[in-house]
């Protein structure tokens, strides 16, 4: 019984021991001998190594199990007990393991870096910081008191050591620096003011005679400066020898120094703002007389009080001649004009070539950001303020596409980003009282929402905002039409396109407005061939053109206005100021016409009585045509102001006649000869091809002929209550003809290209017919584009007509209905155009990248491309701040909406040419959603670099400039965020 119990006790462990062994996965083993079963013994088996190791592992697991159950305090107590029992070798092992596991974040750099690097770092500290560093430790003190750090500081201030320090002498230059600083005569601001005085205090020793001598000295100095200015001005503006210069007394420009001060200015007479070129002597006399008058006034007026003496002699009295301008226009430092030009404007190079010399142009990238644009403007102004701000960017009658990701409209004008942008931008423009304002080249004044946008910008910036009224069609010709004056669209500028002429020359502006779309094709081809050299060539060409214009073409005498014309306008404005007229323009027009008749009558009386002098008669004859032309211009202007609806309706009818002329040219020049050749068995083009290309044009022509006939009938009986909205509604109800035409338009172009390549007879026919006078110097493809342009012109004209139609007018309802229909149709055309452009870009990209997979999948679009350099680091273990990189190859980054394609770029230069060609070979593609971006800090080894981390590998790339890097990373992060939002 006792033996069985003992055996049972040995085979079944105690309950406590059983719980302890549960954590060690204890499983009793049967059949083992009692000698080898040392698991429940109180001693550790030293002879049997296998049992010893097994028992050690079990007890270690049990201890770790208890360690996990203990609190933080209990764990620390156990660690302390264990470490106190360890030997030195064991403690060293713990130290090495902790250093390897937990990296050192703070270390004394003087103990790690070489001595010369530590001294180089300390050389950037000022003396006060060096003294503070010397108090850190003995090692820091030895470094901070080295002579190489203090000798240069002493020598820079002229404090030389009077002896040569010995080899074992320590800190001599530092002690010398401290002694010199301690001996300085340092005064507080109050002590300095008590001893030396301030600039605003009056000198106590100055007598009245000394003040008078100071006044005389300043007056003589001012006269000398005037003499120098007049001498430089006469040398700069005198004529060349032998140029048959007129005598100074007979110049008409010399009589224009006295200008009538009135509230109306005519921008068509620029000579009124220019001083005479040969008025050097008179200006000098005026300057001397002004100085003498100033001297007399200052001597005769008693100067009393310390305030008047402290303000200075010249500042106590300011002399202003009543109507004499003594300053030359060349010496006047007026603020420059600022023009913001988007690179999305067609043929913007031509705009740059025609900008005036007093205009500062900021050509910005359409893909940038608002902050980058503000930085570019601030850099261009260089701390100065602009007189006016011009904005030439893509836009229409309701919004302006300022940037790719920022559109300005009535709905978005008050968003925080745009509000902050306009407040900062217009803060660099002078106030309205000084002539400041904003000129927007988009026809915002042609629609109600555009007018609201103008008023919002005017209230936001506090400046006068002007925009074209959209009373012209075709390209950018609305810039050449009337502009709104300020935020009130019923008032207009005194001359059409006057705000635009502030920034550009008239000839270049007219040529660009009418031919911008055609020039963009040639310039686009030129940009692709020349590439980066185009900008430099453009600047050089502009400089040569402007130089030739300024030095060989401009003549001030060509800008002068005759004396009699100035007299007539002066009398007319004076009479207008004495009368209370409700229609001032009509009164001025009648007055000029009556003045013209009086001059003619006076001339006839003088001829009967003996006749005037020949010069007077010649002057009258030269003045009469000018007055007649001004009278007719004022009459047309008054008529336009009184009837804006009629002006828009007439423009609609006139442009419709031109539109029908171009459509008729398609049928007359192309359809009729091709049909006649088909009927006479001399086939140039088959019946099916003729039907595909030209039949839709015939249907549109029939529809618009009816529209023109009805519109002409309404204009013949035009009145204040006449309506044309119902005619436009009937046209909009039959827009299905245009829909069929637009759906067939790509097929028609493809058919023309195919037949021209495969049919020699049709190719010869196009060569004879294209770009002739009957086709308005346009090709067949360009004529087929006219219906697309006409829809946009309809929207612009109807917006202007609806704007000037009162809501209670019977025509307002029909105009609104027709305008809404045409807007929807315009959006449909824009969508078709966008899809076509996307397909074209994708096809060109597919052809550009060799070995690239199929890109045209789903709704994939190309966002942007960027050229970069692919880098590689020889050692990846070095920290990023000290890591060096080497360029592996040139790459191209093609960013799509859902993927990023990397290509290997090769540049091939053409022999004997300046052009080069880039080829791309497919390298890799990564989904945008699985891509991460990390920027690399700018160091002396690498700049403008970033890391693209994909699922499998990463690429280190670097762009040429910081702007390219920021633009690409901004677009990439936006695409990543969009992809992440779509997945959610």
PyMOL commands that set and color helices and strands:
alter all, ss='L'
color gray80, all
select helices_A, chain A and resi 2-11+15-22+49-69+72-85+88-101+109-112+115-122+127-133+138-144+147-156+172-182+189-196+208-237+248-250+252-255+270-273+280-300+306-310+314-316+348-353+370-381+416-426+432-434+444-446+448-461+477-480+498-501+506-530+533-553+556-559+563-578+584-608+614-642+644-679+687-716+725-732+736-758+760-769+780-783+786-803+812-848+880-882+928-930+962-983
alter helices_A, ss='H'
color red, helices_A
select strands_A, chain A and resi 337-342+359-364+389-392+399-403+406-409+437-440+464-467+484-485+488-492+849-850+862-872+886-896+899-909+916-927+932-935+945-949+954-958
alter strands_A, ss='S'
color yellow, strands_A
deselect
rebuild
show_as cartoon
